[in-house]
Structures are given as C-alpha cells and as structure tokens.
Amino acid sequence: MGALILGGGMMGLAIAYDLIKNNVAVTIADINENCLENMPYVKKHVDFFPVDAKDNYSIKKVMRKNDIAISALPYDFNYQLAKNAIKCKTHFCDLGGNIEMVEKELSLHEKAKKADVLVIPDCGLAPGITNVICSYLIKKIHGIKEIHIRVGGLPQKPEGPLNYALFFSVHGLINEYVEKARIVKGGDVVEVESLTGIEEISFSSFPELEAFYTSGGTSTLPKTFKGKIEELDYKTIRYKGHCEKMKLLKDLGFFNENARADTEKNLERALKKNVPDVVLARVTGIGKEKIKMEFIDYFDSNENITAMMRTTGFSTSIIAQMILDGIIIEKGALPPEKCVPPNAFFEELKKRNIKIREGS
C-alpha cells in the first residue's frame, strides 16, 4: 500500500514518520526537496516527487500511483486536491483548517462515492481528534445537552511578549484569530467573534491559563450535531494575557488585508520556534452525567518531534491507515465524526503514547 503526502512541512513529515513506522510506503511531494533535511529518518525511508501544488497534471500523475493522498498543505489547496484524488480513484484526507473549504470538499460526496473512494477532511488535532471524541460523547452520555472543547498548543514555558511560540504556520494562526467562530448556542448554529468569550482554565502543574473563541475548531460539528445538542463550542487555550494582546493588534488593524502580510512577517520573526511544546486538550460533555476527556502531550526530545506534530500528524496518519486497512469502510466525503470509529482510534493514539483520560 502506498501513501502520497502533499507538503513536506512539519505536519507532512510527522505524518510520514508515523506511516513509515507502520510499514506504509510513502512518497512526499513538495516543491523543495530540502524539506526532508528536517527529519533524516523520514528522508531515508521515502520517495520524493518534486512538484508545484498548483500543477494539477503532475499531482494527478503521482496520485494515481498511490492508494491514498494526504494533504499537509495550506487549506486553500484542499478542495482542488480532493477533486484530483476522486478523478484518480485515490482516497484523500487532509488537516482541514477552514470550514468553507471543508464544506466544498464535503459537497463532493456523491462523486467520491461513485469513484469508490473516501474523502475525509479535518483529520488533525482540532478539528480531528476532537471530532472523534465528540462523536464518542454523543453516544456515551444519555440526554447530552452540551459539549465544550478546549485545546491549545503552547511552549512548555511562556515565551516572549505574547507568551507564545510558533508551532505551525503564522498564516493559519492569524486565520484562527480573524475569522468568526461557529458554535451551537440555544440549539442554533451561530457565529461569534474570535478573541472573545475569555475564561480561566487550569491544568495541573501549569501556570495561569485562559481560553477564548477562535475560528475553525468546531468545523463540521455544529452542523453534524444540530438538533441533538443545545450547546457546543470551541476555545483555544493560551497562557494568561495572550488574548488581550492579540485582540489589541486586531483592533488596531494589524490583521487587516492591507497590513496582514507585514504582520505575518513580523510575527514570524518575533515568535520563537524550535522550543519544547505541549498540547493541552479537554472535551467536556454534559447531560444526565458529566464526562471529561482529556490529554496532555509533550515534545518528544528523542525523536525531535513536537507535540503539535504528534497530535496533528499522527492522528491523520492513523485515519489514513484505517482507510487503507479497511477499518473505515464508508465511501464518499465525510467528516471524522461520521466515519472514524472512536474506540479503535483511541487505541491507536494510545499506542503512540497519546493517552486520552476519561473522568467526571
């Protein structure tokens, strides 16, 4: 079985690492072969295909040689890549990141079904792992009325003026702060401004933390569970004080279209990279009972893989392998909460030392 990874950035390399460890033949397609220098283990075990992501002819040529294609590129590419995969009769999954793009992918459901393939967007951390947790809680809790998702990727120690460091693209980070957040409130799907709804949140052994609305984290969940639930929301976890500073930049216009490119360059330069990180995640379901699903994942210093790479890349790899192994048998275009079996998924995460704890 062969897997094609489109994009050799941090997340693409993490996906490749996990696939290789599980005996899947991997090809990485990227415009720059030097991307492989960031992970020598992966470089030794993959084929490389040089390609521009906009070159649909070449993309389809390499897709046809693989059983599944996985996009680790910016979300802007995913709809076209999904269409290419369907034409090539190749399964497809991606990291998501933008609800409009994801909905366009899901509109390909009948075409994917006809081609006998499966397209799953949103396979990373949040959305991704959190979608599967939500589907588990919906089935587990009798009379469930509320689900609250809280997730954050942080430096293990607060860093710099923003108490933050960069673990994925600055473009994606600003998107989360600029676009509106989609939630369920009073049974209705509504939108709220990002960088609002600030609340205190605590995890044992960590300094003071806060959580606030950001876009993208709920993705398809409000639509999937509308009518089944009264409240559903997603907030990003940061060290205390981060939200106020980012909101000031937003209010002053630094995220506006005419200033955004310069802001991204400045943040790219100012925010530290390559520092040990941690991912904190808690999903709370409330109905006749209250259940919390929680995990903390740390930078792997032995393999030099960040917690964000592990939780985003490994989860995507697991879903891809479930498709290849016939554990996920659906065809069409579906979000994770509709097709990924929770218990089998959690077991696979556990094998990678991502242990989800269930409590009240």
Residue pairs with C-beta under 8 A, 6 or more apart in sequence:
1 24
1 25
1 67
1 68
1 324
2 24
2 25
2 26
2 27
2 65
2 66
2 67
2 68
3 19
3 24
3 25
3 26
3 27
3 66
3 67
3 68
3 69
3 70
3 320
3 324
4 26
4 27
4 28
4 29
4 49
4 62
4 63
4 65
4 66
4 68
4 69
4 70
4 90
5 12
5 15
5 16
5 19
5 26
5 27
5 28
5 29
5 69
5 70
5 72
6 12
6 29
6 30
6 53
6 59
6 69
6 70
6 71
6 72
6 73
6 77
6 81
7 29
7 30
7 53
7 71
7 72
7 73
8 16
8 28
8 29
8 30
8 32
8 35
8 36
8 72
9 35
9 72
9 169
10 38
10 167
10 168
10 306
10 308
10 309
10 313
11 72
11 95
11 124
11 168
11 309
11 312
11 313
11 316
12 28
12 30
12 35
12 70
12 72
12 313
13 28
13 35
13 36
13 38
13 39
13 42
13 309
13 313
14 305
14 309
14 310
14 312
14 313
14 314
14 317
15 70
15 72
15 313
15 314
15 316
15 317
15 320
16 26
16 28
16 39
16 42
16 46
17 39
17 41
17 42
17 303
17 305
17 313
18 313
18 314
18 317
18 318
18 352
19 26
19 317
19 320
19 321
20 26
20 41
20 42
20 45
20 46
22 317
22 321
24 320
24 321
24 324
25 47
26 42
26 45
26 46
26 47
27 46
27 47
27 48
27 49
27 62
27 65
27 66
28 35
28 36
28 42
28 46
28 47
28 48
28 49
29 48
29 49
29 50
29 51
29 59
29 62
30 48
30 50
30 51
31 50
31 51
31 52
31 53
33 48
33 50
36 42
36 43
36 46
36 48
37 43
39 304
41 303
49 62
51 58
51 59
51 62
52 58
53 59
53 73
53 77
53 81
56 80
56 84
59 81
59 84
60 84
60 87
60 88
63 69
63 84
63 85
63 88
63 90
64 88
64 90
66 90
67 90
67 91
67 324
68 90
68 91
68 92
68 93
68 320
68 323
68 324
69 81
69 84
69 85
69 88
69 90
69 91
69 92
70 92
70 93
70 94
70 316
70 317
70 320
71 77
71 78
71 81
71 92
71 93
71 94
71 95
72 94
72 95
72 313
72 316
73 81
73 94
74 97
74 169
74 171
74 172
75 94
75 95
75 96
75 97
75 98
75 101
75 172
76 98
76 101
78 94
78 96
78 101
78 102
78 105
78 121
79 101
79 104
79 105
81 92
81 94
82 92
82 94
82 105
82 108
82 112
82 119
82 121
82 333
83 108
83 111
85 91
85 92
85 117
85 119
86 92
86 108
86 111
86 112
86 115
86 117
86 119
87 115
89 115
89 116
89 117
90 117
91 117
91 118
91 119
91 320
91 323
91 324
92 117
92 118
92 119
92 120
93 119
93 120
93 121
93 123
93 316
93 319
93 320
93 323
94 105
94 120
94 121
94 122
94 123
94 316
95 122
95 123
95 124
95 128
95 312
95 316
96 102
96 121
96 122
96 123
96 124
96 127
96 128
96 216
96 219
97 172
97 175
97 216
98 175
98 179
98 216
99 182
99 215
99 216
99 219
99 220
101 121
102 121
102 122
102 219
102 220
102 335
103 220
105 119
105 121
105 333
106 119
106 121
106 220
106 333
106 334
106 335
107 333
108 119
108 333
109 119
109 332
109 333
109 334
110 332
112 118
112 119
112 331
112 332
112 333
113 331
113 332
116 331
117 331
118 323
118 328
118 330
118 331
118 332
118 333
118 334
118 339
119 332
119 333
119 334
120 319
120 323
120 328
120 333
120 334
120 335
120 336
120 339
120 340
121 333
121 335
122 128
122 131
122 219
122 220
122 335
122 336
123 315
123 316
123 319
123 320
123 336
124 311
124 312
124 313
124 315
124 316
125 151
125 153
125 279
125 281
125 308
125 311
125 312
125 315
126 149
126 151
126 217
126 234
126 281
127 216
127 217
127 218
127 219
127 220
127 221
127 335
127 336
128 312
128 315
128 316
128 319
128 336
129 281
129 311
129 315
129 349
130 149
130 151
130 217
130 234
130 281
130 283
131 219
131 220
131 221
131 335
131 336
131 337
131 340
132 336
132 337
132 340
132 342
132 345
132 346
133 283
133 293
133 342
133 356
134 147
134 149
134 221
134 225
134 232
134 283
134 285
134 337
135 336
135 337
135 338
135 340
135 342
136 293
136 342
136 343
136 346
137 144
137 147
137 283
137 285
137 291
137 293
138 144
138 147
138 225
138 228
138 229
138 285
139 342
140 285
140 291
141 285
141 286
141 287
141 288
141 289
141 291
142 287
142 288
142 289
143 287
143 288
144 228
144 229
144 285
144 286
144 287
145 229
145 230
145 231
145 286
145 287
146 229
146 230
146 231
146 232
146 284
146 285
146 286
146 287
147 221
147 225
147 229
147 231
147 232
147 233
147 283
147 284
147 285
147 286
148 231
148 232
148 233
148 235
148 283
148 284
148 286
149 217
149 218
149 232
149 233
149 234
149 235
149 282
149 283
150 201
150 211
150 234
150 235
150 236
150 237
150 280
150 281
150 282
150 283
150 284
151 217
151 234
151 236
151 237
151 279
151 280
151 281
151 282
152 209
152 211
152 236
152 237
152 238
152 279
152 280
152 281
153 167
153 168
153 277
153 278
153 279
153 307
153 308
153 311
154 164
154 165
154 237
154 238
154 239
154 277
154 278
154 279
154 280
155 164
155 165
155 272
155 275
155 276
155 277
155 278
156 275
156 276
156 277
156 278
156 298
156 299
158 164
158 207
158 239
159 165
159 271
159 272
159 275
160 270
160 271
160 272
161 245
161 270
162 242
162 245
162 246
162 270
162 271
163 238
163 239
163 240
163 241
163 242
164 238
164 239
164 242
164 271
165 271
165 272
165 273
165 275
165 277
166 173
166 267
166 268
166 271
166 272
166 273
167 273
167 277
167 306
167 308
168 308
168 312
170 264
170 267
170 268
170 271
171 264
173 267
174 255
174 260
174 263
174 264
174 267
175 215
175 216
176 194
176 214
176 215
176 216
176 217
176 236
177 194
177 195
177 214
177 215
177 246
177 250
177 255
178 194
178 215
178 250
178 255
179 194
179 215
179 216
180 191
180 192
180 193
180 194
180 215
181 191
181 192
181 193
181 194
181 213
181 214
181 215
181 216
181 217
181 218
181 233
181 234
182 189
182 190
182 191
182 215
182 218
182 219
182 222
183 189
183 190
183 191
183 192
183 213
183 218
183 222
183 231
183 232
183 233
183 234
184 190
184 222
184 225
184 226
184 229
184 230
184 231
184 232
184 233
185 231
185 233
186 230
186 231
187 226
187 227
187 229
187 230
189 222
189 223
189 226
192 213
193 213
194 212
194 213
194 214
194 215
195 212
195 213
195 214
195 243
195 246
195 247
195 250
196 212
196 213
197 212
197 213
197 233
197 235
198 210
198 211
198 212
198 243
199 210
199 211
199 212
199 235
200 208
200 209
200 210
200 211
200 240
201 209
201 210
201 211
201 237
201 282
202 208
202 209
203 209
203 280
203 282
203 296
206 280
207 239
207 240
208 239
208 240
209 237
209 238
209 239
209 240
209 280
210 237
210 238
210 239
210 240
210 241
210 242
210 243
211 235
211 236
211 237
211 238
212 235
212 236
212 238
212 243
213 233
213 234
213 235
213 236
214 234
214 235
214 236
217 234
217 235
217 236
218 232
218 233
218 234
219 335
220 335
220 337
221 232
221 337
222 232
224 335
224 337
224 338
225 232
225 337
237 280
249 255
249 263
253 259
254 260
254 263
255 263
276 298
276 299
276 301
277 298
277 299
277 306
277 307
277 308
278 296
278 297
278 298
278 299
278 307
279 295
279 296
279 297
279 307
279 308
279 310
279 311
280 296
281 294
281 295
281 296
281 297
281 311
282 292
282 293
282 294
283 292
283 293
283 294
284 290
284 291
284 292
284 293
285 291
285 292
285 293
289 360
290 360
291 358
291 359
291 360
292 358
292 359
292 360
293 356
293 357
293 358
294 356
294 357
294 359
295 354
295 355
295 356
295 357
297 307
297 310
297 311
297 353
297 354
298 307
299 305
299 306
299 307
300 306
300 307
300 310
310 352
310 354
311 354
314 349
314 352
314 354
315 345
315 349
315 354
318 345
318 348
318 349
318 352
319 328
319 336
319 340
319 345
321 348
322 328
322 340
322 341
322 344
322 345
322 348
327 341
327 344
328 339
328 340
328 341
330 338
330 339
346 356
349 355
349 356
350 356
